[in-house]
Amino acid sequence: MSVDAETGAEAQVDDVAARLVAGSREALEEAWARWSGLVHTLAVRSLGNHHDAEDVTQQVFVAAWRGRHTLDPARGSVPGWLVGITRHKIADLHAQRARQARDAEAAARESLPDTHAPPPEERLAARLLLADALDRLGEPRASAIRLALVDELTHEEVAQRLGLPLGTVKSHIRRGLTTLRRHLEEVTDDHA
């Protein structure tokens, strides 16, 4: 490709980016026409399933439209931005699959009689102890941990739900789990 052709192609990508940020549906359609194949290929390679890859491709372009204000042509190209969104959507689907596998495994375990399960009053005591320990953490740390562990949301989903930056949510969860562990160890040592 000649220098002039390369410069022209870059100008076209920059034009699509500017129009997309401005809210042009035609720019979204053009982005779909130009880069949906790239997104789909990445999804198929990672997920190994064409149906899931089609869903991810659609989710990527919906997310791109909704998050068009985050596109900054000075920081990267439209295809690079779409690849980043694709990676997040693929990771979300992998996490969802892992949760479903854990849930299925847990359901299978629950259907078998468990001779080692603690009595109901011990399970209740453990839940109350955990609830008290979570309450002591304060907000928003307790909510972040509940959403991540109980509701099994990803860190990104927790950040969106709480309206906090992703790094802050990760810190709250990490520090909160450390504090919970320490508190539960103290209580266990006191009752041993």
C-alpha positions in Angstrom: 0.0 0.0 0.0 1.4 3.4 -0.9 1.9 6.1 1.6 -1.0 8.2 0.1 -3.3 5.2 0.2 -2.3 4.4 3.8 -2.9 8.0 4.8 -6.3 8.0 3.1 -7.3 4.8 4.9 -6.3 6.3 8.2 -8.3 9.4 7.4 -11.4 7.2 6.6 -11.0 5.4 10.0 -10.6 8.8 11.8 -13.8 10.0 10.0 -15.7 6.9 11.1 -14.5 7.5 14.6 -15.5 11.2 14.7 -18.9 10.5 13.2 -19.5 7.6 15.6 -18.6 9.7 18.7 -21.0 12.4 17.3 -23.8 9.8 17.3 -24.0 8.9 13.6 -25.9 5.6 13.1 -24.5 5.5 9.6 -21.0 5.5 11.1 -22.0 2.5 13.3 -23.3 0.7 10.2 -20.0 1.4 8.4 -18.1 0.2 11.4 -20.2 -3.0 11.4 -19.6 -3.5 7.7 -15.8 -3.0 8.0 -15.0 -4.7 11.3 -17.7 -7.1 12.3 -15.7 -9.9 10.6 -12.7 -9.1 12.8 -14.8 -9.2 15.9 -16.5 -12.4 14.9 -13.2 -14.1 14.1 -11.7 -13.2 17.5 -14.8 -14.5 19.2 -14.9 -17.8 17.3 -11.2 -18.4 18.0 -11.7 -17.8 21.8 -15.1 -19.4 22.3 -15.1 -22.2 19.7 -18.7 -21.7 19.0 -20.2 -19.8 16.0 -23.5 -19.1 17.8 -21.8 -17.6 20.8 -19.4 -15.7 18.5 -22.4 -14.1 16.7 -23.9 -13.1 20.1 -20.6 -11.6 21.2 -20.3 -9.7 17.9 -23.7 -8.2 18.3 -23.0 -7.3 22.0 -19.7 -5.6 21.0 -21.4 -3.3 18.5 -24.3 -2.5 20.9 -21.6 -1.7 23.6 -19.7 0.3 21.1 -22.8 2.4 20.3 -23.7 2.9 24.0 -20.1 3.7 24.9 -19.2 5.7 21.8 -18.3 8.6 24.0 -15.3 6.6 25.3 -13.8 6.3 21.8 -10.7 8.5 21.6 -9.0 8.4 18.2 -5.9 10.1 19.7 -5.4 7.0 21.9 -6.2 4.3 19.3 -8.1 3.3 16.2 -11.7 2.2 15.9 -10.7 -1.4 15.2 -8.4 -1.4 18.2 -11.1 0.0 20.4 -13.6 -2.7 19.1 -11.0 -5.4 19.8 -10.8 -4.2 23.4 -14.6 -4.3 23.8 -14.5 -7.8 22.2 -12.0 -9.0 24.7 -14.2 -7.8 27.6 -17.3 -9.5 26.1 -15.4 -12.7 25.5 -14.1 -12.6 29.1 -17.6 -12.0 30.4 -18.9 -15.0 28.5 -16.0 -17.2 29.8 -16.9 -16.1 33.3 -20.5 -16.8 32.8 -19.7 -20.3 31.5 -17.5 -20.9 34.6 -20.3 -19.8 36.9 -22.8 -22.1 35.1 -20.4 -25.0 35.4 -19.9 -24.3 39.2 -23.7 -24.0 39.6 -24.2 -27.3 37.8 -21.5 -28.9 39.9 -23.0 -27.5 43.1 -26.5 -28.7 42.1 -25.1 -32.2 41.5 -23.4 -32.2 44.9 -26.5 -31.0 46.6 -28.6 -33.8 45.1 -26.3 -36.4 46.8 -26.7 -37.0 50.5 -24.0 -35.2 52.4 -23.0 -37.0 55.6 -20.4 -34.4 56.4 -22.6 -31.3 56.3 -22.8 -29.3 59.5 -26.1 -29.3 61.4 -28.6 -26.6 60.4 -27.9 -24.5 63.6 -24.1 -24.4 62.8 -24.9 -23.3 59.2 -27.1 -20.6 60.6 -24.4 -19.5 63.0 -21.9 -19.3 60.2 -24.2 -17.2 58.1 -24.9 -14.9 60.9 -21.2 -14.6 61.7 -20.4 -13.8 58.1 -23.3 -11.2 57.9 -21.9 -9.5 61.0 -18.4 -9.5 59.6 -19.7 -8.0 56.3 -21.6 -5.3 58.2 -18.4 -4.3 60.1 -16.7 -3.6 56.8 -18.9 -0.7 56.0 -20.0 0.6 52.6 -19.3 0.4 49.8 -16.8 -2.4 50.6 -19.5 -4.8 52.0 -21.7 -4.2 48.9 -18.8 -4.8 46.6 -18.0 -8.2 48.3 -21.7 -9.2 48.4 -22.1 -8.5 44.7 -18.9 -10.3 43.8 -19.3 -13.3 46.0 -23.0 -13.8 46.6 -24.4 -12.5 43.3 -21.3 -13.7 41.4 -20.9 -10.5 39.4 -17.6 -9.7 37.7 -15.5 -6.9 39.0 -16.6 -4.8 36.0 -20.3 -5.5 36.7 -19.8 -4.6 40.4 -18.2 -1.3 39.3 -21.1 -0.5 37.0 -23.7 -1.4 39.7 -22.0 0.7 42.4 -20.9 3.5 40.1 -17.3 3.2 41.2 -14.1 3.0 39.1 -13.0 -0.6 38.4 -9.7 -0.2 40.3 -11.5 1.0 43.4 -13.9 -2.0 43.3 -10.9 -4.4 43.0 -9.2 -2.7 46.0 -12.4 -2.8 48.1 -12.9 -6.5 47.4 -9.2 -7.4 48.0 -8.9 -5.4 51.2 -12.4 -6.5 52.4 -11.7 -10.2 51.9 -8.4 -9.8 53.9 -10.3 -8.0 56.7 -13.1 -10.6 56.6 -10.5 -13.5 56.8 -8.8 -11.8 59.7 -12.1 -11.2 61.6 -13.3 -14.8 61.0 -10.0 -16.2 62.1 -10.2 -14.2 65.4 -13.7 -15.4 66.1 -12.8 -19.0 65.3 -9.7 -18.8 67.6 -11.9 -17.3 70.4 -14.3 -20.2 70.2 -11.7 -23.0 69.7 
